[in-house]
Amino acid sequence: MNYREAVIADIVDSLQGDARRYSDAFRATDRLIEQAAALFSQAVVNGPAPKIGPVLRGERLQGEHGWTEIVVSNEWVGVFAQLDDVVLFDTPALTDAMHVEGITFSIRVERGGTTTLAGRLLPDSDGLRAIPWPA
């Protein structure tokens, strides 16, 4: 977090009442617009969302559609995944697409590594058309 972001976070945290509710609503609206833009740009630029896996572990860290981390075992993910991608996962336990906002790689010499994709789930996105990754 840079200085500007830290100052803004302190100011927002100090808000109360209607000002706080307005700020929270504005932040949620901004996030929704960002996710919609990512979804449409994925469809226009790259076509169907890639379906990746196998999924080793998934953690929902802030409620039903909040920040989520998914760990996958697949060497291709580390090569092709990019920030702002919209991806689906090859598991029936996680049907919503994710707007990727963070990627962490773990490489092991003796066996394939893992990739952790972090981001927010896109509510009601289970109807997206998917392609296997790599295509």
N, C-alpha and C positions, 0 to 999 in steps of 0.2 A: 504494500500500500504506500503510495507516495504522499507527500506532505499535503497536497490539495485534498486528496481523498480522506486523509486522517482528520483534517479540519472540518470537512463537510460531515463526516461521520459523527464527530463530537457535537456539532450543532444539531444535527438531526436527532441524536440521542437525547438532547436536552429539551426537545419540543414536547409539549403536553397538549391534551385536549384535542380540539378540532384541528389545530396545526399539525399535530402528530398523525391524526387519521388521514388528513389530506396528503401529507408526505408519504405515508405508507401506501395509500391508494395510487399516488403518482409513480412510486417505485414499482408497484405491481403492474401498472399499465405499461411502463417503460419495458419491463421484462417481457410482457406478452407481445409487444410490438417487435422486440428484438428476436424472440423465438419465431414469430410468424415470418419475419424477414428471412431468417435462416432456413426455415422450411421451404419457402417459395424459391429462394436462390438455389437450394439443393435440387429442387425439382427442375428448375430451368437449366442450370449449369451442368449438373451431373446425372440427371434422370432419377430413376428409382433409388430409394435409400438402400445402402448396403446392409446386409444381414450378416453379422459377425458372431463368432463363437469358436469353440465351446466356452460357455460362461463357467468360470470357476467359483465366483463369489459375487454377490451383489449386496450393497448396503444402501438403504434409504435413510438419509441422515437428518432430514427436516420434514417430516410429515409425508403424506401420501404422494404428492407430486413435487416434493422439494428436492434439495441437492442430493444427488445419488452418485455412488461410485460403483462401477462394474469392473471386475477383473476378468480378463479373458486370456486364454492360452492359445495364441495364434501368432506365428511369426509374421504373417502378412499385415496384421493390424499395425504393428510398429512401423512398417514401411509406408503404408498408405493413409493412415488416420491423420487428420488435420483438425486444428481448432475450427470451430463453427460448422463442422460436418453435422449432419443429421443421420443417425444410424439406428438400426433395429438390431435386436439380439436374438440369437438362435436358441431360444429357450421358451417354453410355454409359461414360465413363471414371471416373465417380464415382457409384456406385450406392447407397452408404449415405447415410442421412439425417444431418443435422447438427443438434445442439442449439446454437442461436445464443447465444453469450456475449459477442460484441462486434460492432459495426457502425461502419464508417467510410464517409463519403460523399465523392465527388470530383465537383464540378459544373463543367462546361465550357459556356461560353456558345455557342460555335460548333458544338458537337455534344453528343450525350447524354453524361452523366457515367457514372461507375462506382460501384458499391457493393462494399465488401469485407466479407464476412461471415466472422467468425472463431468457432470453437468446436470442440467435440470431435465426431468422427464416432460414430454409434451403431452398434456392430457388428451385423451380420446384420439390418439394417433395410431391406434392398432390397425386401422384399415389401410395404412400406407402400403403401396406396392414395394416389394423388396427384391433385391438381387443378391445372390450369394457373393461373398467377398473372398478372394479376388475374383473379378468377373473375367 
